[in-house]
Amino acid sequence: MTTANWQNPPAVRRQQILRATRTVAMVGASANPSRASNFVATYLLASTDYDVYFVNPNATEILGKPVYPSLAALPVAPDLVDVFRRPEDLSSVLDEALALDPRPSTFWLQFGLFDSDLARRAEAAGLEVVMDRCLKVEHARFHGGLHLAGFNTGVISSKRRTA
């Protein structure tokens, strides 16, 4: 995993990406409610208009929705591939995304995942890349109030509540 000489798109561009996105494939989604991917999936299903598809070869259903064994098995071509996998798996997930026709427009890596070489490879193939960012946090940030803990409070204010 390398970090040199690559930067995420600025906040305005990330907001544009999220507004243009209609379908999201969550690779590495988990049925375990204590996993970050399950928390993000719950938020996306409840708080966005995205069509969300789950990819995990070891599950059949997550949050009442079917789970697909691979990106190629999806019934649609996703606009955005959101990745919750180990760093050593990222290259193969990118290979899967690049094999789709049409290709997704965005390859998004969750918190803790950052690899400059991978980003350059994805960009050279025409994908936009966002790394080490949470799709849920970014969506909530651009679409309403966001508590310090990452929960959407529904209140937009520059002052903290005291009690």
Residue frames as a rotation matrix with the C-alpha (Angstrom) as fourth column:
MET 1
0.587 0.809 0.000 0.00
0.809 -0.587 0.000 0.00
0.000 0.000 -1.000 0.00
THR 2
-0.576 -0.807 0.126 1.61
0.813 -0.583 -0.016 3.25
0.086 0.093 0.992 -1.12
THR 3
0.381 0.737 -0.559 0.57
0.798 -0.567 -0.203 6.79
-0.467 -0.369 -0.804 -0.28
ALA 4
-0.431 -0.698 -0.572 2.99
0.342 -0.713 0.612 9.02
-0.835 0.068 0.546 -2.17
ASN 5
-0.915 -0.205 -0.348 1.98
-0.162 -0.605 0.780 11.56
-0.371 0.770 0.520 -4.81
TRP 6
-0.604 0.792 0.090 -1.74
0.423 0.223 0.878 10.95
0.675 0.569 -0.470 -5.05
GLN 7
-0.936 0.352 -0.018 -4.62
-0.184 -0.532 -0.827 12.97
-0.300 -0.770 0.562 -3.61
ASN 8
-0.351 0.907 0.233 -8.34
0.799 0.420 -0.430 12.45
-0.488 0.035 -0.872 -3.38
PRO 9
-0.279 0.375 0.884 -10.60
0.622 -0.630 0.464 14.66
0.731 0.680 -0.057 -5.44
PRO 10
-0.954 -0.053 0.296 -11.52
-0.157 -0.752 -0.641 17.85
0.257 -0.657 0.708 -3.56
ALA 11
-0.716 0.698 0.017 -14.72
0.207 0.235 -0.950 17.99
-0.667 -0.676 -0.313 -1.51
VAL 12
-0.107 0.705 -0.701 -16.68
-0.725 -0.538 -0.430 19.74
-0.680 0.463 0.569 -4.27
ARG 13
-0.400 -0.090 -0.912 -15.82
-0.822 0.476 0.313 16.96
0.406 0.875 -0.265 -6.73
ARG 14
-0.989 0.073 -0.125 -16.69
0.121 0.889 -0.442 14.24
0.078 -0.452 -0.888 -4.20
GLN 15
-0.426 0.887 -0.177 -20.06
-0.141 -0.258 -0.956 15.92
-0.894 -0.382 0.235 -3.73
GLN 16
-0.064 0.360 -0.931 -20.58
-0.974 -0.224 -0.019 15.93
-0.215 0.906 0.365 -7.51
ILE 17
-0.802 -0.270 -0.533 -19.70
-0.397 0.908 0.137 12.22
0.447 0.322 -0.835 -7.66
LEU 18
-0.878 0.478 0.018 -22.28
0.266 0.519 -0.812 11.42
-0.398 -0.708 -0.583 -4.98
ARG 19
-0.173 0.847 -0.502 -24.96
-0.480 -0.517 -0.708 13.48
-0.860 0.119 0.496 -6.72
ALA 20
-0.146 0.056 -0.988 -24.33
-0.985 0.087 0.150 11.75
0.094 0.995 0.042 -10.05
THR 21
-0.953 -0.297 -0.063 -24.32
-0.286 0.947 -0.144 8.25
0.103 -0.119 -0.988 -8.55
ARG 22
0.037 0.996 -0.080 -27.45
-0.928 0.064 0.366 6.12
0.370 0.060 0.927 -8.92
THR 23
0.884 0.231 -0.406 -26.21
-0.131 0.957 0.260 2.57
0.448 -0.177 0.876 -8.27
VAL 24
0.088 -0.839 0.537 -23.69
-0.988 -0.143 -0.062 1.42
0.129 -0.525 -0.841 -5.65
ALA 25
0.621 -0.037 -0.783 -22.05
0.012 0.999 -0.038 -1.99
0.784 0.014 0.621 -5.41
MET 26
0.476 -0.438 0.762 -20.69
-0.879 -0.241 0.411 -2.68
0.004 -0.866 -0.500 -1.94
VAL 27
0.376 -0.461 -0.804 -17.85
-0.167 0.819 -0.548 -5.21
0.911 0.340 0.231 -2.27
GLY 28
-0.695 -0.601 -0.394 -17.16
0.231 0.333 -0.914 -6.96
0.681 -0.726 -0.093 1.01
ALA 29
-0.116 0.752 0.649 -20.55
-0.775 -0.477 0.415 -6.12
0.622 -0.455 0.638 2.51
SER 30
-0.913 -0.246 -0.325 -21.26
0.018 0.773 -0.634 -8.04
0.407 -0.585 -0.702 5.72
ALA 31
0.109 0.980 -0.168 -24.43
0.166 0.148 0.975 -9.31
0.980 -0.134 -0.146 7.37
ASN 32
-0.156 -0.261 -0.953 -22.76
0.962 0.177 -0.206 -8.77
0.223 -0.949 0.224 10.77
PRO 33
0.736 0.573 0.361 -24.31
0.502 -0.820 0.276 -5.60
0.454 -0.022 -0.891 12.28
SER 34
0.715 -0.521 -0.466 -21.07
0.263 -0.418 0.870 -4.81
-0.648 -0.745 -0.162 14.12
ARG 35
-0.227 -0.807 0.545 -19.14
0.882 0.067 0.466 -4.45
-0.412 0.587 0.697 10.86
ALA 36
-0.543 -0.069 -0.837 -18.64
-0.050 -0.992 0.115 -1.02
-0.838 0.105 0.535 9.27
SER 37
-0.982 0.157 -0.100 -19.99
-0.096 0.034 0.995 -2.22
0.160 0.987 -0.018 5.93
ASN 38
-0.392 0.889 -0.235 -23.30
0.874 0.440 0.206 -3.21
0.287 -0.125 -0.950 7.56
PHE 39
-0.117 0.280 -0.953 -23.60
0.605 -0.741 -0.292 0.20
-0.787 -0.611 -0.083 9.21
VAL 40
-0.769 -0.224 -0.599 -22.89
-0.294 -0.708 0.642 1.93
-0.568 0.670 0.479 5.89
ALA 41
-0.884 0.466 0.020 -25.34
0.278 0.493 0.824 -0.36
0.375 0.735 -0.566 4.06
THR 42
-0.195 0.833 -0.518 -28.07
0.961 0.057 -0.269 0.39
-0.195 -0.551 -0.812 6.60
TYR 43
-0.248 0.028 -0.968 -27.52
0.141 -0.988 -0.065 4.12
-0.958 -0.153 0.242 6.11
LEU 44
-0.929 -0.168 -0.329 -27.46
-0.278 -0.267 0.923 3.93
-0.243 0.949 0.201 2.30
LEU 45
-0.703 0.711 0.002 -30.68
0.596 0.587 0.548 1.91
0.389 0.387 -0.836 2.17
ALA 46
0.023 0.768 -0.640 -32.52
0.973 -0.165 -0.163 4.15
-0.231 -0.619 -0.751 4.64
SER 47
0.248 0.003 -0.969 -31.16
0.342 -0.936 0.085 7.61
-0.906 -0.353 -0.234 3.80
THR 48
-0.636 -0.480 -0.605 -30.35
-0.394 -0.471 0.789 7.70
-0.663 0.740 0.111 0.09
ASP 49
0.527 0.790 -0.312 -32.04
-0.651 0.140 -0.746 7.08
-0.545 0.597 0.589 -3.23
TYR 50
-0.409 -0.776 -0.481 -29.19
-0.912 0.323 0.255 4.84
-0.042 0.542 -0.839 -4.38
ASP 51
0.840 0.413 -0.351 -29.89
-0.442 0.897 0.000 1.36
0.315 0.155 0.936 -5.68
VAL 52
0.008 -0.851 0.525 -27.52
-0.988 0.073 0.135 -0.64
-0.153 -0.520 -0.841 -3.46
TYR 53
0.773 0.114 -0.624 -26.16
-0.312 0.925 -0.218 -4.07
0.552 0.364 0.751 -4.38
PHE 54
0.503 -0.564 0.655 -24.12
-0.726 0.134 0.674 -6.28
-0.468 -0.815 -0.342 -2.08
VAL 55
0.526 -0.453 -0.720 -21.15
-0.436 0.583 -0.685 -8.38
0.731 0.674 0.109 -3.22
ASN 56
-0.159 -0.576 0.802 -19.84
-0.963 0.271 0.004 -11.14
-0.219 -0.771 -0.597 -0.97
PRO 57
-0.264 0.036 -0.964 -19.25
-0.594 0.781 0.192 -14.74
0.760 0.623 -0.185 -2.07
ASN 58
-0.889 -0.166 -0.426 -19.88
0.200 0.696 -0.689 -15.96
0.411 -0.698 -0.586 1.50
ALA 59
-0.693 0.707 -0.142 -23.37
-0.094 -0.285 -0.954 -14.51
-0.715 -0.648 0.264 2.04
THR 60
-0.649 0.549 0.527 -26.77
0.753 0.363 0.548 -14.90
0.109 0.753 -0.649 0.39
GLU 61
0.382 0.812 0.441 -28.75
0.611 -0.580 0.540 -12.08
0.694 0.063 -0.717 2.02
ILE 62
-0.728 -0.515 -0.454 -27.90
0.685 -0.516 -0.514 -8.83
0.031 -0.685 0.728 3.81
LEU 63
-0.783 0.465 -0.414 -30.56
-0.158 -0.792 -0.590 -6.54
-0.602 -0.396 0.693 5.27
GLY 64
0.136 0.941 0.311 -33.23
0.060 0.305 -0.950 -8.41
-0.989 0.148 -0.015 3.33
LYS 65
0.600 0.000 -0.800 -31.51
-0.749 -0.351 -0.562 -7.92
-0.281 0.936 -0.211 -0.02
PRO 66
0.954 -0.270 0.133 -29.82
0.299 0.906 -0.301 -10.57
-0.039 0.327 0.944 -2.17
VAL 67
0.360 -0.917 -0.172 -26.04
-0.503 -0.346 0.792 -10.81
-0.786 -0.198 -0.586 -2.17
TYR 68
0.946 -0.076 -0.316 -24.05
-0.276 0.327 -0.904 -11.53
0.172 0.942 0.289 -5.32
PRO 69
0.739 -0.673 0.033 -20.81
0.549 0.629 0.551 -13.53
-0.392 -0.389 0.834 -5.41
SER 70
-0.427 -0.896 0.124 -18.96
0.792 -0.304 0.529 -11.06
-0.436 0.324 0.839 -7.66
LEU 71
-0.404 0.226 -0.886 -19.31
-0.297 -0.949 -0.107 -7.76
-0.865 0.220 0.450 -9.48
ALA 72
-0.912 0.001 -0.410 -19.83
-0.402 0.197 0.894 -9.69
0.081 0.980 -0.179 -12.73
ALA 73
-0.740 0.649 -0.180 -22.88
0.650 0.758 0.059 -11.41
0.174 -0.074 -0.982 -11.22
LEU 74
-0.634 0.512 -0.580 -24.71
0.074 -0.706 -0.705 -8.15
-0.770 -0.490 0.409 -10.52
PRO 75
0.066 0.744 0.665 -27.92
0.885 0.263 -0.383 -7.59
-0.460 0.614 -0.641 -12.51
VAL 76
0.975 0.193 0.107 -26.81
0.221 -0.881 -0.418 -4.01
0.014 0.431 -0.902 -13.28
ALA 77
-0.012 -0.978 0.208 -23.61
0.763 -0.143 -0.630 -2.14
0.646 0.151 0.748 -13.96
PRO 78
0.485 0.234 -0.842 -22.94
0.821 -0.454 0.346 0.01
-0.301 -0.860 -0.413 -10.87
ASP 79
0.808 -0.215 0.549 -21.96
0.066 -0.892 -0.446 3.66
0.586 0.397 -0.707 -11.09
LEU 80
0.149 -0.708 0.690 -19.82
-0.887 -0.405 -0.223 3.38
0.438 -0.579 -0.688 -7.97
VAL 81
0.417 -0.141 -0.898 -17.95
0.290 0.957 -0.015 0.42
0.861 -0.254 0.440 -6.47
ASP 82
0.425 -0.180 0.887 -17.54
-0.810 -0.513 0.284 0.88
0.404 -0.840 -0.363 -2.70
VAL 83
0.190 -0.488 -0.852 -14.84
-0.041 0.863 -0.504 -1.45
0.981 0.130 0.144 -1.35
PHE 84
0.511 -0.044 0.858 -14.66
-0.859 -0.019 0.511 -2.99
-0.006 -0.999 -0.047 2.15
ARG 85
0.911 -0.273 -0.307 -11.82
0.195 0.945 -0.261 -5.48
0.362 0.178 0.915 1.66
ARG 86
0.564 -0.795 -0.223 -8.30
0.419 0.043 0.907 -6.09
-0.712 -0.605 0.357 2.90
PRO 87
0.351 -0.493 -0.796 -5.52
-0.633 -0.751 0.186 -4.08
-0.690 0.439 -0.576 1.23
GLU 88
-0.673 -0.693 0.258 -4.10
-0.302 0.576 0.760 -7.23
-0.675 0.434 -0.597 -0.41
ASP 89
-0.251 0.673 0.696 -7.48
0.725 0.607 -0.325 -7.82
-0.641 0.422 -0.641 -2.14
LEU 90
0.189 0.425 -0.885 -7.82
-0.083 -0.892 -0.445 -4.36
-0.978 0.158 -0.133 -3.69
SER 91
-0.638 -0.502 -0.584 -6.02
-0.605 -0.144 0.784 -5.12
-0.477 0.853 -0.212 -6.94
SER 92
-0.918 0.326 0.225 -8.30
0.393 0.823 0.410 -8.07
-0.051 0.465 -0.884 -7.71
VAL 93
0.012 0.945 -0.327 -11.39
0.668 -0.251 -0.701 -5.98
-0.744 -0.210 -0.634 -6.89
LEU 94
-0.035 -0.094 -0.995 -10.17
-0.491 -0.865 0.099 -3.31
-0.870 0.492 -0.016 -9.28
ASP 95
-0.945 -0.316 -0.088 -9.60
-0.243 0.496 0.834 -6.00
-0.220 0.809 -0.545 -11.94
GLU 96
-0.508 0.836 0.206 -13.23
0.794 0.548 -0.264 -7.11
-0.334 0.029 -0.942 -11.48
ALA 97
0.228 0.603 -0.765 -14.47
0.248 -0.795 -0.553 -3.53
-0.942 -0.064 -0.331 -11.78
LEU 98
-0.350 -0.459 -0.816 -12.42
-0.636 -0.523 0.567 -2.93
-0.687 0.718 -0.109 -14.93
ALA 99
-0.969 0.000 0.246 -13.85
0.151 0.791 0.593 -6.10
-0.195 0.612 -0.766 -16.52
LEU 100
-0.138 0.988 -0.068 -17.43
0.537 0.016 -0.844 -4.75
-0.832 -0.153 -0.533 -16.27
ASP 101
-0.966 -0.063 0.250 -19.12
0.250 -0.473 0.845 -3.38
0.065 0.879 0.473 -19.37
PRO 102
0.465 -0.492 0.736 -19.99
-0.002 -0.832 -0.555 -0.62
0.885 0.257 -0.388 -18.94
ARG 103
-0.441 -0.731 -0.521 -17.37
0.639 0.152 -0.754 0.18
0.630 -0.666 0.399 -16.34
PRO 104
0.496 0.520 -0.695 -18.29
0.856 -0.426 0.293 1.96
-0.144 -0.741 -0.656 -13.13
SER 105
0.598 -0.279 0.752 -17.41
0.182 -0.866 -0.466 5.65
0.781 0.416 -0.466 -13.08
THR 106
0.258 -0.459 0.850 -16.05
-0.836 -0.548 -0.042 5.61
0.485 -0.700 -0.524 -9.52
PHE 107
0.195 -0.334 -0.922 -13.86
0.420 0.878 -0.229 3.25
0.886 -0.343 0.312 -7.49
TRP 108
0.337 0.092 0.937 -14.28
-0.643 -0.705 0.300 4.15
0.688 -0.704 -0.178 -3.80
LEU 109
-0.200 -0.487 -0.850 -12.13
0.398 0.752 -0.525 2.71
0.895 -0.444 0.043 -1.00
GLN 110
0.774 0.630 -0.064 -13.34
0.261 -0.226 0.939 2.93
0.577 -0.743 -0.339 2.59
PHE 111
0.726 -0.454 0.516 -11.48
-0.681 -0.575 0.452 4.26
0.091 -0.680 -0.728 5.65
GLY 112
0.373 -0.693 0.617 -8.00
-0.403 0.478 0.780 2.81
-0.836 -0.540 -0.101 6.03
LEU 113
0.344 -0.213 0.914 -7.63
0.724 0.680 -0.114 1.81
-0.598 0.701 0.389 2.38
PHE 114
0.789 -0.190 -0.584 -5.18
-0.402 -0.878 -0.259 3.88
-0.464 0.439 -0.769 0.34
ASP 115
0.094 -0.766 0.636 -2.87
0.552 0.572 0.607 2.82
-0.828 0.294 0.477 -2.47
SER 116
0.103 -0.108 -0.989 -1.48
-0.471 -0.881 0.047 5.41
-0.876 0.460 -0.142 -4.89
ASP 117
-0.870 -0.475 -0.128 -0.37
-0.348 0.411 0.842 2.85
-0.348 0.778 -0.523 -7.48
LEU 118
-0.560 0.756 0.339 -3.84
0.746 0.638 -0.193 1.29
-0.362 0.145 -0.921 -7.51
ALA 119
0.282 0.678 -0.679 -5.43
0.282 -0.735 -0.617 4.74
-0.917 -0.018 -0.398 -7.86
ARG 120
-0.291 -0.470 -0.834 -3.21
-0.652 -0.541 0.532 5.60
-0.701 0.698 -0.149 -10.82
ARG 121
-0.973 -0.046 0.227 -4.07
0.103 0.792 0.602 2.29
-0.208 0.609 -0.765 -12.49
ALA 122
-0.172 0.984 0.048 -7.80
0.819 0.169 -0.548 2.90
-0.547 -0.055 -0.835 -12.00
GLU 123
0.290 0.251 -0.923 -7.54
-0.101 -0.952 -0.291 6.47
-0.952 0.177 -0.251 -13.27
ALA 124
-0.684 -0.604 -0.409 -5.56
-0.496 -0.025 0.868 5.37
-0.535 0.796 -0.283 -16.33
ALA 125
-0.854 0.436 0.284 -8.51
0.518 0.764 0.385 3.08
-0.049 0.476 -0.878 -17.13
GLY 126
-0.598 0.600 0.532 -10.96
0.052 -0.633 0.772 5.99
0.800 0.489 0.348 -16.85
LEU 127
0.289 0.703 -0.649 -12.30
0.770 0.232 0.595 5.51
0.569 -0.672 -0.474 -13.33
GLU 128
0.157 -0.185 0.970 -12.50
-0.503 -0.860 -0.082 8.27
0.850 -0.475 -0.228 -10.77
VAL 129
-0.087 -0.312 -0.946 -10.98
0.583 0.754 -0.302 7.24
0.808 -0.578 0.116 -7.45
VAL 130
0.325 0.119 0.938 -11.74
-0.701 -0.635 0.324 8.17
0.635 -0.763 -0.123 -3.85
MET 131
0.001 -0.413 -0.911 -9.71
0.354 0.852 -0.386 6.49
0.935 -0.321 0.147 -1.10
ASP 132
-0.720 -0.332 -0.609 -9.67
0.639 0.024 -0.769 6.39
0.270 -0.943 0.195 2.70
ARG 133
-0.782 0.595 0.187 -13.13
-0.617 -0.780 -0.099 8.02
0.087 -0.193 0.977 2.84
CYS 134
-0.747 0.610 0.264 -16.43
0.387 0.722 -0.574 6.60
-0.541 -0.327 -0.775 4.07
LEU 135
-0.749 0.524 0.405 -19.30
0.362 -0.188 0.913 6.81
0.555 0.831 -0.049 1.59
LYS 136
0.217 0.863 -0.456 -21.81
0.895 0.011 0.447 7.17
0.391 -0.504 -0.770 4.44
VAL 137
-0.006 -0.297 -0.955 -19.87
0.735 -0.649 0.197 9.96
-0.678 -0.700 0.222 6.16
GLU 138
-0.929 -0.368 -0.029 -19.34
0.240 -0.662 0.710 11.84
-0.280 0.653 0.703 2.91
HIS 139
-0.452 0.837 0.307 -23.00
0.547 -0.012 0.837 11.50
0.704 0.547 -0.453 1.90
ALA 140
0.371 0.611 -0.699 -24.22
0.926 -0.186 0.330 12.67
0.072 -0.770 -0.635 5.32
ARG 141
-0.368 -0.622 -0.691 -21.73
0.631 -0.713 0.305 15.53
-0.682 -0.324 0.655 5.30
PHE 142
-0.996 -0.077 0.051 -23.03
0.087 -0.600 0.795 16.83
-0.031 0.796 0.604 2.00
HIS 143
-0.449 0.893 0.005 -26.71
0.192 0.091 0.977 16.16
0.872 0.440 -0.213 2.67
GLY 144
0.658 0.737 0.156 -27.38
0.029 -0.231 0.972 17.41
0.753 -0.635 -0.174 6.19
GLY 145
0.481 -0.435 0.761 -26.07
-0.858 -0.412 0.306 17.72
0.181 -0.801 -0.571 9.71
LEU 146
0.409 -0.437 -0.801 -23.34
0.119 0.896 -0.428 15.35
0.905 0.079 0.419 10.77
HIS 147
0.966 -0.054 0.254 -22.55
-0.258 -0.096 0.961 14.69
-0.028 -0.994 -0.107 14.41
LEU 148
0.154 -0.987 0.043 -18.89
-0.986 -0.151 0.070 14.33
-0.062 -0.053 -0.997 15.42
ALA 149
-0.272 -0.220 0.937 -19.44
-0.388 0.916 0.102 10.58
-0.881 -0.335 -0.334 15.81
GLY 150
-0.975 -0.155 -0.161 -20.69
-0.200 0.279 0.939 10.33
-0.101 0.948 -0.302 12.21
PHE 151
-0.459 0.881 0.110 -24.42
0.826 0.470 -0.312 10.21
-0.327 -0.052 -0.944 12.94
ASN 152
-0.683 0.324 0.655 -26.81
0.270 -0.721 0.639 12.42
0.679 0.613 0.404 11.01
THR 153
-0.815 0.324 -0.480 -28.58
0.454 -0.158 -0.877 14.50
-0.360 -0.933 -0.018 13.65
GLY 154
0.026 0.840 0.542 -30.90
0.968 -0.157 0.197 16.34
0.250 0.519 -0.817 11.28
VAL 155
0.854 0.187 -0.485 -29.76
0.366 -0.879 0.305 19.60
-0.370 -0.438 -0.819 12.90
ILE 156
0.192 -0.797 0.572 -27.38
0.797 -0.214 -0.565 21.96
0.573 0.564 0.594 11.18
SER 157
0.993 0.071 0.094 -25.58
-0.003 -0.785 0.619 24.22
0.118 -0.615 -0.779 13.63
SER 158
0.188 -0.980 0.070 -22.09
-0.087 -0.087 -0.992 25.44
0.978 0.181 -0.101 14.35
LYS 159
-0.250 -0.215 0.944 -22.68
-0.918 -0.259 -0.302 25.07
0.309 -0.942 -0.132 18.11
ARG 160
-0.706 -0.031 -0.708 -22.58
0.113 0.981 -0.155 21.90
0.699 -0.189 -0.689 20.15
ARG 161
0.489 0.863 0.126 -25.43
-0.152 -0.058 0.987 21.04
0.859 -0.502 0.102 22.43
THR 162
-0.377 -0.665 0.645 -24.45
-0.735 -0.209 -0.645 21.32
0.564 -0.717 -0.410 26.07
ALA 163
-0.457 0.235 0.858 -26.82
-0.697 0.505 -0.510 18.72
-0.553 -0.831 -0.067 27.51
